[in-house]
Amino acid sequence: MNPVADVKGKHILITGGGSGIGAASARLLSERGALVGVADLNLDNAQNVVEEIQSSGGKAYAVAVDVTSPEQVKGMFDSAFAQAAKIDVIINNAGIDHMPAPLTEVDDAMFMKNLQVNLAGVWYCMKNALTHMTATGGGHIINIASVAGLRSAPMISAYSASKHGVIGLTKSAAVEYARANIRINAVCPSFVDTPMVQGVLARMDERGRKGLIGANPMKRLGKPQEIANAIAWLCSDESSFMTGQAVVLDGGMLA
Ligand SMILES: NC(=O)c1ccc[n+]([C@@H]2O[C@H](COP(=O)([O-])OP(=O)(O)OC[C@H]3O[C@@H](n4cnc5c(N)ncnc54)[C@H](O)[C@@H]3O)[C@@H](O)[C@H]2O)c1
């Protein structure tokens, strides 16, 4: 048995698996023997991750999904069930952000879009997962939130509101479903070096970039692999007594 965060034989579905934290998690979990469903709005990216995994001998499949659509989320679960009868873990990772700006300058459509993708998307996936896991005797839901869901996040108010919501959903549902053998936890990174953050950095001046990269005591961005390592441990049975938590990986930002 692999002694470290063993996920061998588990079926793990990841939304937003075509890029950044989701792709790093898909690669790591498949290296450790899981069957990984890589679901993304961008099917080409999901397929690239799957091809990479398969060419290294891992097991994975790609699914197209827009998590803001309840019908497409249901379709994603149907595609996952065509691969294996049970889903052990779902990682609700698909997300978007918005350009930093004072609240009055964030337009209403962008506020609603952040809520639709980051919060309603998690809601739809949780509903399907909970129904399925209740029927199959248990499972684990891992929601990727953010430090912006735990404390103030000036200039990214819409994003912060959506991530606070994800942590609320995580905690409430964890208590509701603990007796059904379903664990629900959140992961809260600070800034991580992914296309999402690179997109923000590219639109900032030098001072802004320095401020964002140095926003934690380690004075660096997190690496996607560092978040994936924690996700892998959560996916394993080593985290079996843990539910309703928001796990922080932030280079000391909240300390
Ligand atoms: N990068 C960071 O600094 C950071 C920090 C804290 C939390 N997070 C969270 O981690 C998660 C992953 O972020 P990332 O940095 O890897 O970003 P990313 O942009 O690299 O990846 C996000 C993925 O989500 C997909 N996606 C977007 N909208 C979707 C939709 N409607 N349906 C399905 N898929 C959709 C994108 O196509 C993309 O592949 C997000 O929830 C993000 O909020 C990121």
The ligand as an SDF file (V2000), in Angstrom:
LIG
                    3D

 44 48  0  0  0  0  0  0  0  0999 V2000
   -5.1640   30.6190   -7.8560 N   0  0  0  0  0  0  0  0  0  0  0  0
   -5.4300   31.1490   -6.6820 C   0  0  0  0  0  0  0  0  0  0  0  0
   -4.7130   32.0120   -6.1980 O   0  0  0  0  0  0  0  0  0  0  0  0
   -6.5970   30.6820   -5.8650 C   0  0  0  0  0  0  0  0  0  0  0  0
   -6.6450   31.0520   -4.5220 C   0  0  0  0  0  0  0  0  0  0  0  0
   -7.7130   30.6430   -3.7520 C   0  0  0  0  0  0  0  0  0  0  0  0
   -8.7160   29.8750   -4.3190 C   0  0  0  0  0  0  0  0  0  0  0  0
   -8.6440   29.5270   -5.6300 N   0  0  0  0  0  0  0  0  0  0  0  0
   -9.7270   28.7520   -6.1900 C   0  0  0  0  0  0  0  0  0  0  0  0
   -9.2070   27.5590   -6.7230 O   0  0  0  0  0  0  0  0  0  0  0  0
  -10.0450   27.1100   -7.7940 C   0  0  0  0  0  0  0  0  0  0  0  0
   -9.1830   26.8340   -9.0180 C   0  0  0  0  0  0  0  0  0  0  0  0
   -8.5700   28.0360   -9.4030 O   0  0  0  0  0  0  0  0  0  0  0  0
   -7.2650   28.1160  -10.3260 P   0  0  0  0  0  0  0  0  0  0  0  0
   -6.4360   29.1800   -9.7570 O   0  0  0  0  0  0  0  0  0  0  0  0
   -6.7210   26.7800  -10.5570 O   0  0  0  0  0  0  0  0  0  0  0  0
   -7.9310   28.7230  -11.6430 O   0  0  0  0  0  0  0  0  0  0  0  0
   -7.8090   28.3760  -13.1980 P   0  0  0  0  0  0  0  0  0  0  0  0
   -8.4060   29.5430  -13.8890 O   0  0  0  0  0  0  0  0  0  0  0  0
   -6.4320   27.9500  -13.5390 O   0  0  0  0  0  0  0  0  0  0  0  0
   -8.7670   27.1040  -13.3360 O   0  0  0  0  0  0  0  0  0  0  0  0
  -10.1420   27.2200  -13.1670 C   0  0  0  0  0  0  0  0  0  0  0  0
  -10.8130   26.2100  -14.0750 C   0  0  0  0  0  0  0  0  0  0  0  0
  -12.2320   26.3150  -13.8680 O   0  0  0  0  0  0  0  0  0  0  0  0
  -12.8580   26.2090  -15.1450 C   0  0  0  0  0  0  0  0  0  0  0  0
  -14.1720   26.8440  -15.1130 N   0  0  0  0  0  0  0  0  0  0  0  0
  -14.4500   28.1690  -15.0290 C   0  0  0  0  0  0  0  0  0  0  0  0
  -15.7730   28.3690  -15.0860 N   0  0  0  0  0  0  0  0  0  0  0  0
  -16.3480   27.1390  -15.2040 C   0  0  0  0  0  0  0  0  0  0  0  0
  -17.6750   26.6940  -15.3310 C   0  0  0  0  0  0  0  0  0  0  0  0
  -18.7080   27.5620  -15.3690 N   0  0  0  0  0  0  0  0  0  0  0  0
  -17.9100   25.3750  -15.4220 N   0  0  0  0  0  0  0  0  0  0  0  0
  -16.8660   24.4870  -15.4220 C   0  0  0  0  0  0  0  0  0  0  0  0
  -15.5850   24.8560  -15.3290 N   0  0  0  0  0  0  0  0  0  0  0  0
  -15.3230   26.1700  -15.2280 C   0  0  0  0  0  0  0  0  0  0  0  0
  -11.9160   26.9220  -16.1010 C   0  0  0  0  0  0  0  0  0  0  0  0
  -12.1580   26.5390  -17.4530 O   0  0  0  0  0  0  0  0  0  0  0  0
  -10.5580   26.4850  -15.5690 C   0  0  0  0  0  0  0  0  0  0  0  0
  -10.1220   25.2980  -16.2010 O   0  0  0  0  0  0  0  0  0  0  0  0
  -11.0800   28.2180   -8.0070 C   0  0  0  0  0  0  0  0  0  0  0  0
  -12.2770   27.8700   -7.3550 O   0  0  0  0  0  0  0  0  0  0  0  0
  -10.4370   29.4110   -7.3370 C   0  0  0  0  0  0  0  0  0  0  0  0
  -11.3840   30.3560   -6.9040 O   0  0  0  0  0  0  0  0  0  0  0  0
   -7.6010   29.9040   -6.4330 C   0  0  0  0  0  0  0  0  0  0  0  0
  1  2  1  0
  2  3  2  0
  2  4  1  0
  4  5  1  0
  4 44  2  0
  5  6  2  0
  6  7  1  0
  7  8  2  0
  8  9  1  0
  8 44  1  0
  9 10  1  0
  9 42  1  0
 10 11  1  0
 11 12  1  0
 11 40  1  0
 12 13  1  0
 13 14  1  0
 14 15  2  0
 14 16  1  0
 14 17  1  0
 17 18  1  0
 18 19  2  0
 18 20  1  0
 18 21  1  0
 21 22  1  0
 22 23  1  0
 23 24  1  0
 23 38  1  0
 24 25  1  0
 25 26  1  0
 25 36  1  0
 26 27  1  0
 26 35  1  0
 27 28  2  0
 28 29  1  0
 29 30  1  0
 29 35  2  0
 30 31  1  0
 30 32  2  0
 32 33  1  0
 33 34  2  0
 34 35  1  0
 36 37  1  0
 36 38  1  0
 38 39  1  0
 40 41  1  0
 40 42  1  0
 42 43  1  0
M  CHG  2   8   1  16  -1
M  END
$$$$
